[in-house]
Amino acid sequence: MDTATLQTLVNTKATGTAGDFYRDVITGLKQTPKRLNSKYFYDAVGDKLFQELMNCDEYYPTNCELEIFTQQTAGLCDAMIADGSAFDLIELGAGDAMKSTFLLKYLLEQKADFHYLPIDISANVISYLNDTLPITLPGLQVAGLNGDYFAMLKKAASISGRRKVVMFLGSNIGNMTVSNAEGFCQELRKHLSPGDMVLIGVDLKKNPKTILAAYNDKEGITKRFNLNLLERINRELGGDFDVSKFEHYPSYDPEIGACKSYLISTEDQSVKIGTETICFAKDEYIYMEISQKFTVIQTNQMAENSGFKPMHLFFDSKKWFVDAVWMAV
């Protein structure tokens, strides 16, 4: 199956419409406390800001995982290749696939029989990957899927009956509480068959100052990244947020490993979004995102409680980050 045929099979209407965005925003802002869904950070502007964030000095997760991918490429890929059978390499939240490219290149050099199916909520990201990867990695069979993870996993399963290897990198699992992360992994397992594999990146607990600095960088990129969601609401949903009246506030609890980001209203104010009016009290917050940190023990327990067998652990040199390989049982 060539790339054109593969892309034709997956080229259907993406999930995540403007109606979904509006409904989720209004529902979240009418809750107590108010909240916004972090998946909506990633429009074209948000994608660019996140790329900047990954390159800033304080944001260590990218460099830690990149070290693993560049220094332990063969071990990671050998785990994926397993018995040598053909497989679909599916990446959840692919972004620019910068780290994945090291694995893709090695797999091509080893003449592994695989197709690469990146999944991302951002149509901008998927368009970029579909256009550039076949040029930068000649011979790569790639077809991006734009939409929510599990809907696109279901679509991937309908495309072929090949063995599945699912990558969930960058500590994206940390965008959930511990209990929700385990629920996510249990749902992921339902979309896989015995023998399928998962490569999951997990940010580990470490010095609290190191963690907090990563989400409160001195250049203010994280602040702009959070505020961009309010600006996206203005652009796409007819909102009238004055972003100068909101402050970014991060916190980290070393006991439970939860790093959380908030936007704080600096005064009493009302915001119109479409036909709705949302009122904010001075110092009221919007809960934006969690970046959960785990221990290795928690990581293995999460696998076992979700129907997976832990197979391999790949650490960076500081042991700040781990890429874990699990097998569905």
C-alpha positions in Angstrom: 0.0 0.0 0.0 1.6 3.3 -1.1 1.3 6.6 0.8 -1.3 8.0 -1.6 -3.6 5.0 -1.1 -3.0 5.0 2.6 -3.8 8.7 2.9 -7.0 8.3 0.8 -8.2 5.7 3.4 -7.9 8.2 6.3 -8.8 11.4 4.5 -12.2 11.9 5.9 -13.7 14.8 7.8 -11.8 15.6 11.0 -13.4 15.6 14.4 -13.3 18.6 16.6 -15.6 21.2 15.0 -16.1 24.8 15.8 -19.3 23.7 17.5 -17.4 21.4 19.8 -15.0 24.1 20.7 -17.7 26.6 21.5 -19.7 24.1 23.6 -16.6 22.9 25.5 -15.5 26.5 26.2 -18.9 27.6 27.5 -19.4 24.5 29.5 -16.0 24.9 31.1 -16.4 28.5 32.0 -19.8 28.0 33.5 -18.3 25.4 35.9 -17.2 26.2 39.5 -14.2 26.5 39.4 -13.9 27.6 35.8 -11.8 25.6 33.5 -10.7 25.3 29.8 -9.7 22.1 28.0 -5.9 22.1 27.3 -6.4 20.3 24.0 -7.6 23.6 22.5 -4.1 25.2 23.2 -3.0 23.8 19.8 -4.1 26.1 17.0 -1.5 27.4 14.5 -0.3 30.1 17.0 -0.3 27.6 19.9 1.7 25.1 17.9 4.3 27.8 17.3 4.4 28.9 20.9 4.8 25.3 22.1 7.7 24.8 19.7 9.3 27.9 21.3 8.6 26.5 24.8 10.3 23.2 24.0 13.4 25.1 23.0 13.7 27.3 26.0 16.3 26.6 28.7 14.0 25.7 31.6 11.7 23.3 29.7 13.7 20.1 30.3 11.3 17.3 29.2 12.0 17.7 25.5 15.8 17.5 25.9 15.5 14.6 28.3 13.4 12.5 25.9 15.4 13.7 22.9 18.5 12.3 24.6 16.8 9.0 25.0 15.7 9.0 21.3 19.1 9.9 20.0 21.3 7.8 22.3 19.1 4.7 22.6 17.5 4.6 19.2 18.4 1.0 18.4 17.0 -0.3 21.7 13.7 1.6 21.2 13.3 0.4 17.7 14.3 -3.2 18.4 11.5 -3.3 21.0 9.0 -2.1 18.4 10.2 -4.4 15.7 9.8 -7.3 18.1 9.3 -10.5 16.1 9.7 -8.7 12.8 6.0 -8.7 11.8 4.5 -5.8 9.9 3.1 -3.0 12.1 1.4 0.4 12.1 3.4 2.9 14.1 0.8 5.3 15.6 1.8 8.4 17.3 -0.8 10.2 19.6 -0.2 14.0 19.6 2.5 13.9 17.0 3.4 17.6 16.9 6.3 18.2 14.6 7.5 14.6 15.0 10.9 15.9 15.7 11.8 13.1 18.2 10.0 10.5 16.3 12.1 11.2 13.2 15.1 9.6 14.8 13.1 6.3 15.2 11.5 6.6 11.8 14.9 7.0 10.1 16.3 4.0 12.0 13.3 1.8 11.2 13.7 2.7 7.5 17.4 1.8 7.6 16.5 -1.5 9.1 14.0 -2.1 6.4 11.2 -2.6 8.9 7.8 -3.2 7.4 5.7 -0.4 8.9 3.4 2.5 8.2 3.5 5.7 10.2 0.1 7.1 11.3 0.5 10.3 13.3 -2.6 11.5 15.1 -3.1 15.1 16.2 -5.9 17.4 17.2 -4.3 20.2 15.1 -5.1 20.1 11.4 -2.1 22.4 10.9 0.2 19.8 12.4 -1.2 16.9 10.3 -1.0 18.9 7.1 2.7 19.8 7.9 3.6 16.1 8.5 1.8 14.8 5.4 3.7 17.3 3.3 7.2 17.2 4.7 7.9 13.7 6.0 7.8 12.0 2.7 10.4 14.5 1.5 12.7 14.4 4.5 12.4 10.6 4.9 12.1 9.1 1.4 10.3 5.7 1.4 8.3 6.5 4.5 4.7 5.4 4.3 2.8 8.1 6.2 -0.8 9.1 6.5 -1.8 11.6 9.2 -5.1 11.5 11.1 -6.6 14.7 12.4 -8.9 14.3 15.4 -9.3 13.0 18.9 -7.1 10.1 19.9 -9.6 7.3 20.3 -11.7 8.2 17.3 -8.6 8.1 15.2 -7.3 4.9 16.8 -10.6 3.3 15.8 -10.1 4.6 12.3 -6.5 3.3 12.2 -7.8 -0.2 13.2 -10.2 -0.1 10.3 -7.5 0.7 7.8 -5.4 -2.4 8.5 -5.2 -5.5 10.7 -1.5 -5.0 11.3 0.1 -5.2 14.7 -0.1 -1.8 16.4 2.7 0.1 18.1 1.3 3.3 19.8 3.6 6.1 20.8 2.4 8.6 23.4 5.5 10.8 24.0 6.5 14.1 25.6 4.8 13.2 28.9 1.4 13.9 27.4 0.1 11.3 29.9 0.9 14.0 32.5 -1.9 16.2 31.2 -4.1 14.1 33.4 -4.4 13.4 37.1 -3.1 10.0 38.2 -6.5 8.4 38.2 -7.5 9.9 34.9 -4.2 8.8 33.4 -4.9 5.2 34.4 -8.4 5.5 33.0 -6.9 6.8 29.7 -4.5 3.8 29.6 -7.4 1.4 30.2 -9.3 3.0 27.3 -6.2 2.8 25.2 -5.9 -0.9 25.9 -9.5 -1.5 24.7 -8.4 -0.2 21.2 -5.5 -2.7 21.1 -5.1 -6.4 20.7 -2.8 -8.8 22.7 0.7 -8.4 21.5 0.3 -4.7 20.5 2.7 -2.4 22.1 2.8 1.1 23.6 5.8 3.4 24.0 4.9 6.0 26.6 7.0 9.0 27.7 6.7 9.8 31.5 8.1 12.8 33.3 9.4 11.7 36.7 9.3 13.5 40.1 12.4 15.5 40.8 13.5 18.7 42.5 10.4 20.9 42.8 12.3 24.1 41.7 13.3 22.4 38.5 9.8 21.4 37.7 8.2 24.7 38.5 10.8 26.7 36.4 9.8 24.6 33.4 6.2 26.0 33.6 7.2 29.5 34.6 10.1 30.3 32.1 11.8 33.7 32.4 10.9 34.5 28.7 7.2 34.2 29.5 6.5 31.6 26.7 4.3 29.5 29.0 2.3 32.6 29.9 1.8 33.5 26.2 0.9 29.9 25.5 -1.9 29.9 28.1 -3.1 33.4 27.2 -3.3 32.3 23.5 -6.3 30.1 24.3 -8.2 33.2 25.3 -7.1 34.9 22.1 -8.1 31.9 20.1 -11.6 32.1 21.7 -11.7 35.8 20.6 -10.5 34.9 17.0 -12.7 31.8 16.4 -15.7 32.2 18.7 -16.3 36.0 18.8 -15.1 36.4 22.3 -13.9 39.7 23.8 -11.4 38.6 26.4 -8.9 41.4 27.3 -5.9 39.2 28.0 -4.1 42.0 29.8 -6.6 41.5 32.6 -5.4 37.9 33.2 -2.2 36.7 34.8 -0.6 33.3 34.4 0.0 31.4 37.7 1.7 28.0 38.0 2.0 25.8 41.1 3.7 22.5 41.9 2.8 20.1 44.8 5.8 17.7 45.3 3.8 15.4 47.5 1.3 14.4 44.8 3.5 15.4 41.8 0.9 17.8 40.3 2.1 20.9 38.4 -1.0 23.0 37.6 -1.4 26.2 35.5 -4.1 28.9 36.1 -5.1 32.2 34.6 -6.2 34.7 37.3 -8.6 37.5 36.6 -7.0 40.8 37.9 -10.4 42.5 38.3 -14.2 42.1 38.3 -15.1 41.7 34.6 -17.5 40.3 32.1 -16.6 38.5 28.9 -18.9 37.9 25.9 -18.5 34.7 23.9 -21.0 34.5 21.1 -24.4 34.8 22.8 -23.1 34.0 26.3 -21.8 36.4 29.0 -19.3 35.0 31.5 -18.6 36.9 34.7 -15.3 36.9 36.5 -14.7 38.1 40.1 -11.4 39.7 40.9 -8.8 37.0 41.7 -11.0 34.2 40.3 -9.1 31.6 38.3 -9.5 29.5 35.2 -7.9 26.1 35.6 -5.9 25.5 32.4 -3.7 22.5 32.6 -2.1 19.8 34.8 1.4 18.4 34.2 1.5 15.4 36.4 4.8 13.9 37.5 5.2 10.2 38.3 7.5 7.7 40.0 8.8 4.6 38.2 6.7 2.5 40.6 3.6 4.4 39.6 4.4 4.0 35.9 4.7 0.2 36.2 1.5 0.0 38.3 -0.4 2.1 35.7 0.7 -0.4 33.0 -0.4 -3.4 35.1 -3.7 -1.9 36.1 -4.5 -1.1 32.5 -3.9 -4.5 30.9 -0.3 -4.1 29.9 2.9 -5.8 30.8 5.9 -3.5 31.4 8.7 -4.6 29.1 11.5 -2.0 29.0 12.4 1.3 30.7 14.7 3.8 28.8 16.0 6.6 31.0 17.9 9.8 30.2 21.3 10.3 31.9 19.8 12.4 34.7 16.9 9.9 35.2 14.5 12.8 35.0 12.4 11.1 32.3 11.5 7.6 31.2 10.2 6.1 28.0 8.4 2.9 28.9 7.6 0.1 26.6 4.4 -1.9 27.4 2.8 -4.9 25.8 -0.9 -5.5 25.7 -1.8 -8.8 27.4 
